[in-house]
Structures are given as C-alpha cells and as structure tokens.
Amino acid sequence: MALTKSLTLNNNFGTATTFPNAYIQVSQASTDGTTVWSQISIKNQVAGNNVQSLNVTFPYTANIDILAQTYSHLLSLPDYSGATTVA
C-alpha cells in the first residue's frame, strides 16, 4: 500500500521542486500500545529515488492494523489530503 500525489517540497537550500507523481510509502511503523511511530519515505515516483523522509506520531487505536492507521492518519493531514491510495 502507498499513496500518490503531486507534492511540492523544499530542499535544504529553500528551493521548491514539484513531484507530480510523488510516491508516499510507510517504510516502518511501531507502537507501544499507546502511540504509533511511523517513518515515511517520499519518492519522486514508484521505485524512484527517495526525496524526503519524515517521522509521524499519533495515538494508537487498538485492534486496527498500524499500517492502515498510518495511511489514514496521513490522509487526514493537509499536505496529503486528496492523495490516491495505490496497492
């Protein structure tokens, strides 16, 4: 599972680059039963180069897969709302 969306990201020098088919994938997720910690990889395209990594945390909901929770959480964030879910 992953998400795709057109994203504009700033590099370390403040230059903005638009990735029309950015591929957003959860690369790691874990929980302590209270909080979910997830590492997100943003690639310039499917099987492309990693252009950004970020970490997100949010409250854990029992009995729901943490990967599914992470993707749902991402879709609730303004930067990723409207993204398309891909297999």
mmCIF file of the C-alpha atoms, coordinates in Angstrom:
data_MODEL
# 
_entry.id   MODEL 
# 
loop_
_atom_site.group_PDB 
_atom_site.id 
_atom_site.type_symbol 
_atom_site.label_atom_id 
_atom_site.label_alt_id 
_atom_site.label_comp_id 
_atom_site.label_asym_id 
_atom_site.label_entity_id 
_atom_site.label_seq_id 
_atom_site.pdbx_PDB_ins_code 
_atom_site.Cartn_x 
_atom_site.Cartn_y 
_atom_site.Cartn_z 
_atom_site.occupancy 
_atom_site.B_iso_or_equiv 
_atom_site.pdbx_formal_charge 
_atom_site.auth_seq_id 
_atom_site.auth_comp_id 
_atom_site.auth_asym_id 
_atom_site.auth_atom_id 
_atom_site.pdbx_PDB_model_num 
ATOM 1  C CA . MET A 1 1  ? 0.000  0.000  0.000  1.00 0.00 ? 1  MET A CA 1 
ATOM 2  C CA . ALA A 1 2  ? 1.125  3.555  -0.695 1.00 0.00 ? 2  ALA A CA 1 
ATOM 3  C CA . LEU A 1 3  ? -0.191 6.975  -1.659 1.00 0.00 ? 3  LEU A CA 1 
ATOM 4  C CA . THR A 1 4  ? 0.451  9.115  -4.716 1.00 0.00 ? 4  THR A CA 1 
ATOM 5  C CA . LYS A 1 5  ? 0.005  12.846 -5.026 1.00 0.00 ? 5  LYS A CA 1 
ATOM 6  C CA . SER A 1 6  ? 1.561  15.878 -6.614 1.00 0.00 ? 6  SER A CA 1 
ATOM 7  C CA . LEU A 1 7  ? 3.787  17.387 -3.914 1.00 0.00 ? 7  LEU A CA 1 
ATOM 8  C CA . THR A 1 8  ? 5.970  20.469 -3.824 1.00 0.00 ? 8  THR A CA 1 
ATOM 9  C CA . LEU A 1 9  ? 8.897  20.024 -1.455 1.00 0.00 ? 9  LEU A CA 1 
ATOM 10 C CA . ASN A 1 10 ? 11.643 22.420 -0.400 1.00 0.00 ? 10 ASN A CA 1 
ATOM 11 C CA . ASN A 1 11 ? 15.253 21.237 -0.389 1.00 0.00 ? 11 ASN A CA 1 
ATOM 12 C CA . ASN A 1 12 ? 17.903 22.275 2.152  1.00 0.00 ? 12 ASN A CA 1 
ATOM 13 C CA . PHE A 1 13 ? 18.573 25.455 0.158  1.00 0.00 ? 13 PHE A CA 1 
ATOM 14 C CA . GLY A 1 14 ? 14.923 26.564 0.162  1.00 0.00 ? 14 GLY A CA 1 
ATOM 15 C CA . THR A 1 15 ? 14.343 25.720 -3.495 1.00 0.00 ? 15 THR A CA 1 
ATOM 16 C CA . ALA A 1 16 ? 10.926 24.240 -4.222 1.00 0.00 ? 16 ALA A CA 1 
ATOM 17 C CA . THR A 1 17 ? 10.599 21.241 -6.526 1.00 0.00 ? 17 THR A CA 1 
ATOM 18 C CA . THR A 1 18 ? 7.292  19.753 -7.633 1.00 0.00 ? 18 THR A CA 1 
ATOM 19 C CA . PHE A 1 19 ? 6.950  15.991 -7.945 1.00 0.00 ? 19 PHE A CA 1 
ATOM 20 C CA . PRO A 1 20 ? 3.770  15.370 -9.984 1.00 0.00 ? 20 PRO A CA 1 
ATOM 21 C CA . ASN A 1 21 ? 3.531  11.674 -9.049 1.00 0.00 ? 21 ASN A CA 1 
ATOM 22 C CA . ALA A 1 22 ? 5.201  11.533 -5.656 1.00 0.00 ? 22 ALA A CA 1 
ATOM 23 C CA . TYR A 1 23 ? 5.042  8.058  -4.124 1.00 0.00 ? 23 TYR A CA 1 
ATOM 24 C CA . ILE A 1 24 ? 4.424  8.174  -0.366 1.00 0.00 ? 24 ILE A CA 1 
ATOM 25 C CA . GLN A 1 25 ? 5.151  4.940  1.485  1.00 0.00 ? 25 GLN A CA 1 
ATOM 26 C CA . VAL A 1 26 ? 5.289  3.886  5.119  1.00 0.00 ? 26 VAL A CA 1 
ATOM 27 C CA . SER A 1 27 ? 8.721  2.341  5.493  1.00 0.00 ? 27 SER A CA 1 
ATOM 28 C CA . GLN A 1 28 ? 8.428  1.484  9.178  1.00 0.00 ? 28 GLN A CA 1 
ATOM 29 C CA . ALA A 1 29 ? 5.761  1.596  11.893 1.00 0.00 ? 29 ALA A CA 1 
ATOM 30 C CA . SER A 1 30 ? 5.682  0.519  15.523 1.00 0.00 ? 30 SER A CA 1 
ATOM 31 C CA . THR A 1 31 ? 3.582  1.034  18.618 1.00 0.00 ? 31 THR A CA 1 
ATOM 32 C CA . ASP A 1 32 ? 3.861  0.730  22.373 1.00 0.00 ? 32 ASP A CA 1 
ATOM 33 C CA . GLY A 1 33 ? 0.089  0.265  22.656 1.00 0.00 ? 33 GLY A CA 1 
ATOM 34 C CA . THR A 1 34 ? -0.481 3.998  23.188 1.00 0.00 ? 34 THR A CA 1 
ATOM 35 C CA . THR A 1 35 ? 1.350  5.807  20.382 1.00 0.00 ? 35 THR A CA 1 
ATOM 36 C CA . VAL A 1 36 ? 2.247  4.873  16.793 1.00 0.00 ? 36 VAL A CA 1 
ATOM 37 C CA . TRP A 1 37 ? 5.626  5.967  15.408 1.00 0.00 ? 37 TRP A CA 1 
ATOM 38 C CA . SER A 1 38 ? 5.979  5.779  11.654 1.00 0.00 ? 38 SER A CA 1 
ATOM 39 C CA . GLN A 1 39 ? 8.740  6.581  9.205  1.00 0.00 ? 39 GLN A CA 1 
ATOM 40 C CA . ILE A 1 40 ? 7.507  7.843  5.833  1.00 0.00 ? 40 ILE A CA 1 
ATOM 41 C CA . SER A 1 41 ? 9.503  7.763  2.584  1.00 0.00 ? 41 SER A CA 1 
ATOM 42 C CA . ILE A 1 42 ? 8.591  10.124 -0.224 1.00 0.00 ? 42 ILE A CA 1 
ATOM 43 C CA . LYS A 1 43 ? 9.950  9.101  -3.611 1.00 0.00 ? 43 LYS A CA 1 
ATOM 44 C CA . ASN A 1 44 ? 9.891  11.058 -6.855 1.00 0.00 ? 44 ASN A CA 1 
ATOM 45 C CA . GLN A 1 45 ? 7.936  8.180  -8.451 1.00 0.00 ? 45 GLN A CA 1 
ATOM 46 C CA . VAL A 1 46 ? 7.170  4.486  -7.896 1.00 0.00 ? 46 VAL A CA 1 
ATOM 47 C CA . ALA A 1 47 ? 10.525 2.695  -7.487 1.00 0.00 ? 47 ALA A CA 1 
ATOM 48 C CA . GLY A 1 48 ? 12.176 6.116  -7.748 1.00 0.00 ? 48 GLY A CA 1 
ATOM 49 C CA . ASN A 1 49 ? 14.695 7.969  -5.651 1.00 0.00 ? 49 ASN A CA 1 
ATOM 50 C CA . ASN A 1 50 ? 13.888 8.908  -2.080 1.00 0.00 ? 50 ASN A CA 1 
ATOM 51 C CA . VAL A 1 51 ? 13.481 12.700 -1.989 1.00 0.00 ? 51 VAL A CA 1 
ATOM 52 C CA . GLN A 1 52 ? 12.370 13.113 1.620  1.00 0.00 ? 52 GLN A CA 1 
ATOM 53 C CA . SER A 1 53 ? 11.864 11.102 4.791  1.00 0.00 ? 53 SER A CA 1 
ATOM 54 C CA . LEU A 1 54 ? 9.784  12.126 7.752  1.00 0.00 ? 54 LEU A CA 1 
ATOM 55 C CA . ASN A 1 55 ? 8.544  10.726 11.016 1.00 0.00 ? 55 ASN A CA 1 
ATOM 56 C CA . VAL A 1 56 ? 4.971  10.972 12.248 1.00 0.00 ? 56 VAL A CA 1 
ATOM 57 C CA . THR A 1 57 ? 3.437  10.061 15.588 1.00 0.00 ? 57 THR A CA 1 
ATOM 58 C CA . PHE A 1 58 ? -0.207 9.783  16.552 1.00 0.00 ? 58 PHE A CA 1 
ATOM 59 C CA . PRO A 1 59 ? -2.397 7.972  19.108 1.00 0.00 ? 59 PRO A CA 1 
ATOM 60 C CA . TYR A 1 60 ? -2.771 4.213  18.640 1.00 0.00 ? 60 TYR A CA 1 
ATOM 61 C CA . THR A 1 61 ? -6.222 2.668  18.145 1.00 0.00 ? 61 THR A CA 1 
ATOM 62 C CA . ALA A 1 62 ? -6.419 -0.902 19.422 1.00 0.00 ? 62 ALA A CA 1 
ATOM 63 C CA . ASN A 1 63 ? -7.324 -3.766 17.074 1.00 0.00 ? 63 ASN A CA 1 
ATOM 64 C CA . ILE A 1 64 ? -6.601 -1.803 13.881 1.00 0.00 ? 64 ILE A CA 1 
ATOM 65 C CA . ASP A 1 65 ? -3.507 -2.554 11.798 1.00 0.00 ? 65 ASP A CA 1 
ATOM 66 C CA . ILE A 1 66 ? -0.857 0.121  12.449 1.00 0.00 ? 66 ILE A CA 1 
ATOM 67 C CA . LEU A 1 67 ? -0.011 0.468  8.740  1.00 0.00 ? 67 LEU A CA 1 
ATOM 68 C CA . ALA A 1 68 ? -3.670 1.127  7.934  1.00 0.00 ? 68 ALA A CA 1 
ATOM 69 C CA . GLN A 1 69 ? -3.776 3.610  10.815 1.00 0.00 ? 69 GLN A CA 1 
ATOM 70 C CA . THR A 1 70 ? -0.680 5.379  9.490  1.00 0.00 ? 70 THR A CA 1 
ATOM 71 C CA . TYR A 1 71 ? -2.097 5.781  5.976  1.00 0.00 ? 71 TYR A CA 1 
ATOM 72 C CA . SER A 1 72 ? -5.402 7.031  7.408  1.00 0.00 ? 72 SER A CA 1 
ATOM 73 C CA . HIS A 1 73 ? -3.500 9.499  9.570  1.00 0.00 ? 73 HIS A CA 1 
ATOM 74 C CA . LEU A 1 74 ? -1.500 10.754 6.566  1.00 0.00 ? 74 LEU A CA 1 
ATOM 75 C CA . LEU A 1 75 ? -4.701 11.288 4.579  1.00 0.00 ? 75 LEU A CA 1 
ATOM 76 C CA . SER A 1 76 ? -6.042 13.404 7.456  1.00 0.00 ? 76 SER A CA 1 
ATOM 77 C CA . LEU A 1 77 ? -3.088 15.820 7.173  1.00 0.00 ? 77 LEU A CA 1 
ATOM 78 C CA . PRO A 1 78 ? -3.456 18.854 4.860  1.00 0.00 ? 78 PRO A CA 1 
ATOM 79 C CA . ASP A 1 79 ? -0.277 18.022 2.880  1.00 0.00 ? 79 ASP A CA 1 
ATOM 80 C CA . TYR A 1 80 ? -1.595 14.569 1.947  1.00 0.00 ? 80 TYR A CA 1 
ATOM 81 C CA . SER A 1 81 ? -5.354 15.059 1.757  1.00 0.00 ? 81 SER A CA 1 
ATOM 82 C CA . GLY A 1 82 ? -6.654 14.106 -1.656 1.00 0.00 ? 82 GLY A CA 1 
ATOM 83 C CA . ALA A 1 83 ? -3.834 11.615 -2.238 1.00 0.00 ? 83 ALA A CA 1 
ATOM 84 C CA . THR A 1 84 ? -4.700 8.459  -4.160 1.00 0.00 ? 84 THR A CA 1 
ATOM 85 C CA . THR A 1 85 ? -4.244 5.072  -2.484 1.00 0.00 ? 85 THR A CA 1 
ATOM 86 C CA . VAL A 1 86 ? -2.313 2.532  -4.586 1.00 0.00 ? 86 VAL A CA 1 
ATOM 87 C CA . ALA A 1 87 ? -1.567 -1.136 -3.982 1.00 0.00 ? 87 ALA A CA 1 
# 
